[in-house]
Amino acid sequence: MQNETSYLTSSILSDLEGLHANVTTDVSERAKAQKLLTSIVKALRTSDFDLVAQNLSKGFIIISEVYPQSKPILQKLQIDVSRRVDEQLRQTSEKIEEYCQSKDIPFKKSGTKFVVDNFIEIELDRHKGRTRIGNLSLSTFKWDKVSEGLDSERARLWKRGFDAARFRDKLIKAYKQLAEKSTAVTDWITLDDIYQSLKRQIELENPDWKKGGRLIPYYKDEFSADLSMLWREQASKTIETPYIELSAIRDPRKSYKVLQPDNNLGFFGFLRPRGG
């Protein structure tokens, strides 16, 4: 009798453990659903449709599986949010064009992608619900945030403080160091090697370069902007020789954009000093 009771008890215990696990999972899923619903309702009340879209994307399946009766409501919300996001994308796309035109900034547009001020790439990513502006990534399409990001990226490129002669001297120093090790038959050094050398130098000179959210100490578009400003100074003869000469490269992966003094955009891959 004792063995029968023990066997029955063990069987019941096993069933109860399974039930407990199911209840725990159910409670956990309901807690997730509640949290997501709370966020969605709060965001709707404040008309924060970016947040509504984010929570709806994460929570549609979770909420509808726990509460099947919610599925038609969530589907209607999806339609409404999708309509609003499309309208915001259209408005922000128009605002980017207006921004560039009002400031006389060159831009190119292809669908929801832009190149602004020659170097700043913007993408309004409908699928991810994010806006990429140069090195920034925003979880919104709202124009006030996008314009702030665009101002910030333009300042990063063109308002870092630029000394043409000092930059020229850095280029020549890097050039000479690389030329000593080069086995090439020409006197040209690749811009990519020069860039990597300058990036390492900045990293060593400024150990706090990560402050402010930077991912690397010297971005490639900053190098392009500096080359552009140097070329403009050379063309206007506001600095003395030696000057820097640039040449094209066959491999597009190793080319750098440079804005020339005539405001045409060129693609270059080699550098050498001349004169002086």
KOLDO-47859 format. One record per residue (C-alpha): residue number from 1; x negated, y, z negated. Coordinates in Angstrom, 1 decimal, always signed. Layout:
N
   num       c1       c2       c3
   NUM        X        Y        Z
...
This chain:
276
   num       c1       c2       c3
     1     +0.0     +0.0     +0.0
     2     -2.9     +2.3     -0.8
     3     -4.5     +1.7     +2.6
     4     -1.1     +2.4     +4.4
     5     -0.8     +5.7     +2.5
     6     -4.3     +6.6     +3.3
     7     -3.9     +5.9     +7.0
     8     -0.6     +7.8     +7.1
     9     -2.1    +10.7     +5.2
    10     -5.1    +10.8     +7.6
    11     -2.8    +10.8    +10.6
    12     -0.7    +13.6     +9.2
    13     -3.8    +15.6     +8.3
    14     -5.1    +15.3    +11.8
    15     -1.7    +16.5    +13.2
    16     -1.7    +19.4    +10.7
    17     -5.2    +20.4    +11.7
    18     -4.2    +20.5    +15.3
    19     -1.1    +22.6    +14.4
    20     -3.3    +24.9    +12.3
    21     -5.7    +25.4    +15.3
    22     -2.8    +26.2    +17.6
    23     -1.2    +28.6    +15.1
    24     -4.6    +30.3    +14.6
    25     -5.0    +30.7    +18.4
    26     -1.4    +32.0    +18.7
    27     -1.9    +34.5    +15.9
    28     -5.2    +35.7    +17.5
    29     -3.6    +36.1    +20.9
    30     -0.6    +37.9    +19.5
    31     -3.0    +40.2    +17.6
    32     -4.8    +41.0    +20.9
    33     -1.5    +41.6    +22.6
    34     -0.4    +43.9    +19.8
    35     -3.6    +45.9    +20.0
    36     -3.4    +46.3    +23.7
    37     +0.3    +47.2    +23.6
    38     -0.5    +49.8    +20.9
    39     -3.2    +51.4    +23.1
    40     -1.0    +51.4    +26.2
    41     +1.9    +53.0    +24.4
    42     -0.4    +55.6    +22.8
    43     -2.0    +56.4    +26.1
    44     +1.4    +56.8    +27.8
    45     +2.6    +59.2    +25.1
    46     -0.4    +61.4    +25.8
    47     -0.3    +60.9    +29.6
    48     -3.8    +59.4    +29.6
    49     -3.3    +57.2    +32.6
    50     -7.0    +56.4    +32.9
    51     -6.7    +54.6    +29.5
    52     -3.3    +53.1    +30.5
    53     -4.9    +51.6    +33.6
    54     -7.9    +50.2    +31.7
    55     -5.8    +48.6    +29.0
    56     -3.3    +47.3    +31.5
    57     -6.0    +45.7    +33.6
    58     -7.4    +44.0    +30.5
    59     -4.1    +43.1    +28.9
    60     -1.6    +42.2    +31.6
    61     -2.2    +38.4    +31.5
    62     -2.7    +38.4    +27.7
    63     +0.5    +40.2    +26.9
    64     +2.7    +38.5    +29.5
    65     +1.5    +35.0    +28.4
    66     +2.3    +35.7    +24.8
    67     +5.5    +37.6    +25.5
    68     +6.9    +36.4    +28.9
    69     +9.8    +38.9    +28.6
    70     +7.2    +41.7    +29.0
    71     +6.1    +40.7    +32.5
    72     +8.8    +42.8    +34.4
    73     +8.1    +45.8    +32.3
    74     +4.3    +45.5    +32.8
    75     +4.8    +45.0    +36.6
    76     +6.8    +48.3    +36.8
    77     +4.1    +50.0    +34.8
    78     +1.5    +48.7    +37.2
    79     +3.4    +50.2    +40.1
    80     +3.7    +53.5    +38.3
    81     +0.0    +53.6    +37.3
    82     -1.1    +52.6    +40.8
    83     +0.9    +55.5    +42.3
    84     -0.6    +57.9    +39.8
    85     -4.2    +56.7    +40.4
    86     -3.8    +57.0    +44.1
    87     -2.6    +60.5    +43.8
    88     -5.4    +61.4    +41.4
    89     -7.9    +59.9    +43.9
    90     -6.5    +62.0    +46.7
    91     -6.6    +65.2    +44.6
    92    -10.1    +64.6    +43.3
    93    -11.3    +63.9    +46.8
    94     -9.9    +67.2    +48.0
    95    -11.4    +69.0    +45.0
    96    -14.9    +67.7    +45.8
    97    -14.6    +69.1    +49.3
    98    -13.3    +72.4    +48.0
    99    -16.1    +72.5    +45.4
   100    -18.7    +72.1    +48.1
   101    -17.1    +74.6    +50.5
   102    -16.8    +77.2    +47.8
   103    -20.5    +76.9    +46.8
   104    -21.6    +76.5    +50.4
   105    -23.1    +73.1    +49.6
   106    -23.5    +70.5    +52.4
   107    -21.6    +67.3    +52.0
   108    -20.6    +64.2    +54.0
   109    -17.6    +62.1    +53.4
   110    -16.7    +58.5    +54.3
   111    -13.5    +57.4    +52.7
   112    -13.9    +57.7    +49.0
   113    -17.7    +58.1    +49.2
   114    -19.6    +61.4    +49.5
   115    -23.1    +62.6    +49.7
   116    -23.2    +66.1    +48.2
   117    -26.1    +68.6    +48.2
   118    -28.1    +66.2    +50.4
   119    -29.1    +63.8    +47.6
   120    -26.1    +63.2    +45.2
   121    -24.0    +60.2    +46.1
   122    -20.5    +60.1    +44.8
   123    -18.1    +57.1    +44.9
   124    -14.5    +57.0    +43.7
   125    -14.3    +53.3    +43.0
   126    -10.6    +52.4    +43.0
   127    -11.2    +48.8    +42.1
   128    -13.4    +49.4    +39.1
   129    -11.5    +52.6    +38.0
   130    -14.8    +54.5    +37.8
   131    -16.5    +57.5    +39.4
   132    -20.2    +57.3    +40.2
   133    -22.0    +60.6    +40.6
   134    -25.7    +60.2    +41.2
   135    -27.0    +58.5    +38.1
   136    -23.7    +59.1    +36.1
   137    -20.8    +56.6    +35.8
   138    -17.5    +57.9    +34.5
   139    -14.4    +55.8    +33.6
   140    -12.1    +58.4    +35.1
   141    -11.1    +60.2    +38.4
   142    -10.0    +63.4    +36.6
   143    -11.4    +66.4    +38.4
   144    -12.5    +68.3    +35.3
   145    -14.7    +65.4    +34.3
   146    -15.9    +64.8    +37.8
   147    -16.8    +68.5    +38.3
   148    -18.7    +68.5    +35.0
   149    -20.7    +65.4    +36.1
   150    -21.4    +67.0    +39.5
   151    -22.6    +70.2    +37.9
   152    -24.8    +68.1    +35.5
   153    -26.4    +66.1    +38.4
   154    -27.1    +69.2    +40.5
   155    -28.8    +70.8    +37.5
   156    -30.8    +67.7    +36.9
   157    -32.1    +67.8    +40.5
   158    -32.6    +71.5    +41.1
   159    -33.0    +73.2    +37.6
   160    -35.6    +71.1    +35.8
   161    -38.2    +73.8    +36.2
   162    -40.5    +73.6    +39.2
   163    -44.0    +74.8    +39.7
   164    -45.0    +74.1    +43.3
   165    -48.8    +74.4    +42.8
   166    -48.7    +72.2    +39.8
   167    -46.6    +69.5    +41.6
   168    -48.9    +69.7    +44.6
   169    -52.0    +69.2    +42.4
   170    -50.3    +66.1    +40.9
   171    -49.6    +64.7    +44.3
   172    -53.2    +65.2    +45.4
   173    -54.6    +63.6    +42.2
   174    -52.4    +60.6    +42.7
   175    -53.3    +60.5    +46.4
   176    -57.1    +60.4    +45.6
   177    -56.7    +57.7    +43.0
   178    -54.8    +55.5    +45.4
   179    -57.0    +56.3    +48.4
   180    -60.1    +55.1    +46.5
   181    -58.4    +51.6    +46.2
   182    -56.8    +51.6    +49.6
   183    -58.1    +49.3    +52.4
   184    -56.0    +51.0    +55.1
   185    -57.7    +52.3    +58.2
   186    -55.8    +55.6    +58.1
   187    -55.9    +58.4    +55.5
   188    -52.1    +58.2    +54.8
   189    -50.8    +56.9    +51.5
   190    -47.3    +55.7    +51.1
   191    -44.9    +58.0    +49.3
   192    -43.6    +55.0    +47.3
   193    -47.1    +54.4    +45.8
   194    -47.3    +58.1    +45.0
   195    -43.9    +58.1    +43.4
   196    -44.7    +55.1    +41.3
   197    -47.9    +56.7    +40.1
   198    -46.2    +60.0    +39.1
   199    -43.4    +58.0    +37.3
   200    -46.0    +56.2    +35.2
   201    -47.8    +59.4    +34.5
   202    -44.5    +61.1    +33.2
   203    -43.8    +58.0    +31.1
   204    -47.2    +58.3    +29.4
   205    -47.0    +62.1    +28.9
   206    -43.4    +62.0    +27.5
   207    -42.8    +59.1    +25.2
   208    -39.3    +60.5    +24.4
   209    -38.2    +60.4    +28.0
   210    -35.3    +58.1    +27.2
   211    -33.6    +60.8    +25.2
   212    -30.5    +62.2    +26.9
   213    -29.6    +58.8    +28.4
   214    -32.2    +58.6    +31.1
   215    -32.8    +55.1    +32.5
   216    -36.3    +55.9    +34.0
   217    -38.6    +58.9    +33.4
   218    -38.6    +60.2    +37.0
   219    -35.8    +59.4    +39.4
   220    -36.4    +58.9    +43.1
   221    -33.9    +61.7    +44.0
   222    -35.9    +64.0    +41.7
   223    -39.0    +63.2    +43.6
   224    -37.2    +63.9    +46.9
   225    -36.0    +67.3    +45.5
   226    -39.5    +68.2    +44.4
   227    -40.9    +67.3    +47.8
   228    -38.2    +69.5    +49.4
   229    -39.0    +72.5    +47.1
   230    -42.7    +72.1    +47.7
   231    -42.3    +72.0    +51.5
   232    -40.2    +75.2    +51.3
   233    -42.9    +76.9    +49.3
   234    -45.5    +75.8    +51.7
   235    -43.5    +77.0    +54.7
   236    -43.0    +80.4    +53.1
   237    -46.7    +80.5    +52.1
   238    -46.0    +81.4    +48.5
   239    -48.7    +78.9    +47.5
   240    -52.2    +78.6    +48.8
   241    -53.7    +75.6    +50.5
   242    -54.3    +72.7    +50.3
   243    -50.9    +71.7    +51.6
   244    -49.1    +68.3    +51.7
   245    -48.2    +66.7    +55.0
   246    -45.5    +64.0    +55.3
   247    -45.0    +61.4    +58.0
   248    -42.3    +58.9    +58.8
   249    -42.4    +55.2    +58.0
   250    -40.9    +52.3    +59.9
   251    -39.5    +50.5    +56.9
   252    -36.3    +52.4    +55.8
   253    -36.4    +50.8    +52.4
   254    -39.6    +52.8    +51.6
   255    -38.5    +56.1    +53.0
   256    -37.6    +59.2    +50.9
   257    -35.1    +61.9    +51.8
   258    -36.7    +65.3    +52.1
   259    -34.8    +68.5    +52.8
   260    -36.9    +70.5    +55.3
   261    -37.3    +74.3    +55.4
   262    -34.8    +74.4    +58.4
   263    -32.3    +72.6    +56.1
   264    -32.4    +69.5    +58.2
   265    -32.8    +66.3    +56.2
   266    -35.8    +64.1    +57.1
   267    -36.9    +60.6    +56.0
   268    -40.5    +60.2    +55.2
   269    -42.8    +57.4    +53.9
   270    -46.4    +58.7    +54.0
   271    -48.3    +61.6    +52.5
   272    -51.7    +63.2    +52.9
   273    -53.3    +66.5    +51.9
   274    -54.4    +69.0    +54.6
   275    -56.4    +72.2    +54.5
   276    -58.1    +73.7    +51.6
